[in-house]
């Protein structure tokens, strides 16, 4: 994704927080990250970025890797 505008990252509610919060050991431990994402004004941009680059780890845009895979499958079915 060279040349992609990633300026939204500086506006994220996660900016300056401990990154470990967004890389939990399991989906069940992702609640803290998801609650932060739920109030974030760049949540959609973050989620779309993670889907576009097939981010494998962490909570991005309020979705775990498993949830992002589900979104991708749903989009393929409706395309």
C-alpha positions in Angstrom: 0.0 0.0 0.0 2.7 2.5 -0.8 1.4 6.0 -1.2 -1.7 5.3 0.8 -2.9 8.1 3.1 -2.5 6.8 6.6 -2.9 10.2 8.3 -6.0 8.9 10.0 -3.7 7.0 12.3 -2.7 10.1 14.2 -6.4 10.8 15.0 -7.1 7.4 16.4 -8.4 7.0 20.0 -5.6 4.4 20.3 -2.9 7.0 19.6 -0.5 7.1 22.5 -2.0 4.1 24.3 -0.1 0.9 25.1 -0.2 -1.2 21.8 -0.4 -4.4 23.8 -4.1 -3.5 24.5 -4.7 -4.0 20.8 -2.9 -7.3 20.5 -4.6 -9.5 23.1 -3.8 -13.1 23.6 -7.3 -14.2 22.5 -10.5 -12.8 21.0 -12.0 -13.1 24.4 -9.5 -10.6 25.8 -10.2 -8.1 23.1 -13.0 -6.2 25.0 -10.8 -3.4 26.2 -9.5 -2.6 22.7 -13.0 -2.9 21.2 -14.4 -0.4 23.8 -11.7 2.1 22.8 -12.4 1.5 19.1 -16.1 2.0 19.7 -15.6 5.7 20.5 -12.9 6.3 17.8 -13.7 8.8 15.0 -11.4 6.9 12.5 -12.7 3.5 13.2 -13.9 2.9 9.7 -10.6 3.9 8.1 -8.7 1.7 10.5 -10.9 -1.3 9.7 -10.7 -0.8 6.0 -6.9 -0.5 6.2 -6.7 -3.7 8.1 -8.9 -5.5 5.6 -7.1 -4.1 2.6 -3.6 -5.2 3.9 -5.0 -8.5 5.4 -3.7 -7.6 8.8 -3.3 -10.9 10.7 -2.9 -9.7 14.3 -4.6 -7.4 16.7 -7.8 -5.4 16.9 -8.2 -2.9 14.1 -11.3 -0.8 13.7 -13.0 -2.7 16.5 -12.6 -6.1 14.8 -10.4 -9.0 15.6 -8.6 -11.0 12.9 -11.4 -13.6 13.0 -14.1 -10.9 12.7 -12.2 -9.3 9.8 -12.0 -12.6 7.9 -15.8 -12.9 8.4 -16.3 -9.4 7.0 -14.2 -10.3 3.9 -16.2 -13.5 3.3 -19.5 -11.6 3.6 -18.3 -9.0 1.2 -17.3 -11.6 -1.3 -20.7 -13.3 -1.1 -22.6 -10.0 -1.7 -20.2 -8.8 -4.5 
